[in-house]
Amino acid sequence: MNKFEEVNESYTMAEAIQEAQRCLHCKVPQCKKGCPIANDIPDWIAELKKGNMGNAIAIIRAKSNLPAVCGRVCGHEKQCEGACVLGKKGQHINIGKLERFIADFDTELHLTHENIAEKNRGKVAVIGSGPAGITVAGDLSRMGFQVEMFEMEKQCGGVLRYGIPEYRLPKEVVAREIRYIESMGVVIHRNTLVGVEITVDGLFEQGFDAVFIGTGTGRPQLLQIPVKVLIDGQLVDSTPENTRNLRKDGRLHGIRFATNFLRRVELYNEEFIGYDEVYVKKDETVYVIGCGNTAMDASRTALRVGAKKVDVVYRKGIENMSALKAEYDDAVKEGVNFDWFSNITEIHVTPEGDIYEIVLVTQKPDEEPVTQLLPANKVIMAVGATPNSRIVRSTSGIERDAKGFLPTRDMPYGMTSREGVFAGGDVANRQATVVHAMQDAKKVAEGIAQYVDAVNLMKAIRNA
């Protein structure tokens, strides 16, 4: 069995219709209120009940550019399903699984083809092809804008492609959603590094009316954990001189960021790199710091690439974790251990820079701290990230806050300090789930449309 095969199975047609028939089609649908993009859930479920798959996917796509993705990785338990009135009895409608079924069915049978709007309303550049970029591009294309997307990677999708493991979100699912927006007329420039090969100023010189930055948070945060090296039986503070594999920034090759680790594994699965570049090796002991969904992904992935033991270290209790309960349950089921109310306070390495043990301090509420020396090979950090500064450094007039995020205004929604430059999703410090990035991006798309329309109107008035 391929360890990276998708773990959650889809419905059959009979199962999907049977599940849809449980929907009460409430007059005031709480599920729709619970959805960040206000998906018309009861309406498309009603069409599914009758077997009208084309109508069902058309209703979904009116609000979502990523139905097959959202059906798999949205936080349903905290959103639509969590708000379902049947959930009070523990029997909520499995909305995510139904959405996934409809989206997959539509793709396999090519049921729907949108009419391509005439592109005469303006020209917009979208930087980044993650959830925010895809949403802005899709929405503006439907509105009649000529949209061109610029992606630095060979494959599009951003976090969907390189941050969410294959067993949760197959990459072919991401690829087909990208193909769909291309079919709507969106032009994609892959392998294009904005800020190096082309700048935002250069895009305006090419005639773009507005630019959207949706590049996410590509710079992971680093916890400053003391590293000590074992020399002649004594532990001393590590330095580049006494630890041969210590990097210039003070980090070791055995300490990795979760996002970088997940990206490496995806590249390995696609056969772009070898197993020796994956970081985690067979039979190693791995500690993952953090307790969000990224930490769950990193811990489960470490087991899949051969780790014999994986622990998630979290400074608080289970009730404070930001990960979805379903993701935590799957991690436990697969063998991940959890160290609650714990911190790694020291990392011990050999002179070659290889981690061989960590100091773990656990202090539960109202209890004395417990200190343990534990064997370890790798430490993976999943404690958040901030934006890269490459694009901003190469562009005049874009302000950043102290952490590197791009402040934006409310009118027009999403515009940065530079006129005509918009930002949304994680890079604007509106960090959350995939669907929250989409929610924010839909508002930014409206802001871009309002801005371009206003500029074009002023031009028309001046030329009259």
Secondary structure, DSSP 8 states (H G I E B T S, - for coil): --TTS-SS----HHHHHHHHTT----SS-HHHHHSTT---HHHHHHHHHTT-HHHHHHHHHTT-S-HHHHHHHS-GGGTHHHH-GGGGGT----HHHHHHHHHHHHHHHT----------S-EEEEE--SHHHHHHHHHHHHTT-EEEEE-SSSS--THHHHTS-TTTS-HHHHHHHHHHHHHTT-EEE-S--BTTTB-HHHHHHTT-SEEEE-----EE------EEEEETTEEEE--TTT-TTB-TTS-BTTEEEHHHHHHHHHHHHTTSS-GGGSS--TT-EEEEE--SHHHHHHHHHHHHTT-SEEEEE-SS-GGG--S-HHHHHHHHHHT-EEETTEEEEEEEE-TTS-EEEEEEEE--TTS--EEEEEE-SEEEE-S-EE---HHHHTSTT----TTS-----BTTBTB-SSTTEEE-GGGGT----HHHHHHHHHHHHHHHHHHHHHHHHHHHHHH-
